[in-house]
């Protein structure tokens, strides 16, 4: 059903996807760039349905109730409970994500490294630490509003040289046009 709706969305809006997800890639951290609009989720999610990528994203567990929770889960939402368990240390978001990836055979987690739809001169580095800790690649998913294209960019295996590798990702991100370019990657 979601794949059909995604086809309709892309047909009505004139968007296309231009990449194929590598079938052998079962686990990854997928960064969605650039992220400047709420529309990004609609087009990115539709593109990944069309590419048959079982993308997941995290959201507060408290939101995952009733009809809204069912809808978010159908889109790939995973409720995260970060409350402290009595007698145990509270896990960081990064630790939770690393454990999720290590505990499953197939999981593609979508994250926005900017952490906001506004211009962010510095990316949040959690996505990189998650990929490094779980020993999975970072895949760049992109939306180019000028060309109305959604696709997969470079796949980068974290090697610990975070600043250089994030800059490499940003270099690619600068080649695509965000919905609001002034808020995009510089």
N, C-alpha and C positions, 0 to 999 in steps of 0.2 A: 504494500500500500504506500509506504513512504517513498519507495523508489519511483512509483508512478507519479506521486505528487511532486517529487523533485523534477521529473521530466516535464511536467506541466509548468512548474515555476520557471525552469530554464527556457522552455519554449515561449512562454508569455513575455519574458523579460529580455529575450535575445542572448542569454548567456550560453556558454559552452564550456565543457571541460576538455582540457588538451593533454592530459597525462593519464597514465595507467599506473595504478599502485602495483609495486612488485609483489607478485603472488607469494614468493618465498618469505617475505617480511611479515612476520606474525606479531612481533612486539616492537614498539617504538614510542618515542615521545614526538608528537606532531605539533610543531609550532605553526600557528595560523597568523600570517603576516600579510600586509600591514593591518592593524586593527584600529580603525578610526570611526566606525559606525556600528550601530546595532544591526544593520542590514548584513554585516559580515557573517553573523551566525547563520542566517537564512541561506545565503549563497554557499558558504563553506559546508554546512551540514548537507545541503542538497547535492553538492558536488561529490561528497564522500559517499552518500547513498548511491549515486550513479556509478561511482568507481568500485562499489562493493567493499568499501573499507569500514569495518566495524568500529568506528570512532566512538570513544567515550570521553566524557569530561566530568569534572567534579563540581559539586555544589553542596552547600550546607545541608546536613541531614534534616534539619527542621523544615526545609522547604518541600521535602519529598513526601508530602501527605496528601491524601484525597486525589481528586481529579487532576490538579496541577502536578502533583508528584507522579502520577501515572503518565501524564503527558511528557514530563521532563525525562522520565525513565525511558520512554519509547524513543526519545531523541538521542539517548545515550548517556543520560545523566546518572552519576553514581553519587549517592548521598554519603558525605564524609562526616563522621562524628569525631570531633577533636577534643571532646571533654576528657578531663583527667579521670582515669579509673582509680578508685581508692587503692593506695599501696603501690601504684605504678607511676612511672614518669610519663608525663604527657608527651606524646609523639609530635614531632614537627610535621608540617604538611609534606615536606620533602621526604621524611622517613616513611610516612603513610604511603606516598606514591611509589617509592622504591619498593616497599613491601608488596604493594598491589601488583606491580610488574613482575616481581620475583615469584609470586605465588600463583601466577596464571600462565597458561600455555600461549594464549593469544590475547593481546591487549594493546590497543593504540590509544594513547591518552593525548587529547588535544588541549593545548595551552596557548595563551597569548602572552608572549614574553614582555610586551610593553606594559601589561597589567592595567591598562586604561585605554580609553578611546581617544584621549587627548595626547598631544605630543609628549613623548617620554625620551629625554636625551639619553637616559641609561636604561637598558633593559633589566628586568628582574632576572636573576641568574638561577632561580630554583629549577627551571626546566632542564638546565645543563647539569646541575647536581643530581637531579633525578635520573637522567639518562646515564650519567657516569656511574652512579651508584648501582643501577640495575643492569649495567653493561648492555644497553640497547642504543641504537642510533637515534639521532635527532633528524626528523624529516621535515623539510620546509614545505608547508602548504601555503599557497598564495591565492589572492584575488587581485586581478588587474581590472579595475573599473573602466579604464580607457578602452581596452580591448574586449571587455566583458568576457574574460577568461578566468577559469579556476583551474589550478593545476598543482603539480608536485614539482618542487625545485630540487636542489641538492640534498643528498642524504649524507649526513656527517656523523662519523663515529667519534664520540668525545675521547680525547687523548690526555686531558688534564690541562691543556694549554687554553684555558677558558677564554681569556680576553681575545686572543688571536682568532679562535674559532667563532666566537660571537661576532667579531668584526667581519669575518668571512660570510656569515649568515646575513649581516646587515648590508654588505655589498650586493648580495643577490636581491635583498628586499628593496634596494633603491632602484632596481630595474623595472619594478611594477608600480602602477599608479593606484594609490589608495582612493577611496571614495572622497575623502577630504585630504588632498595631498599636503596641505600645510600642517596637518597633524601627523603625517606619516614619518617614515624613517629618513633621517638626514645623515 
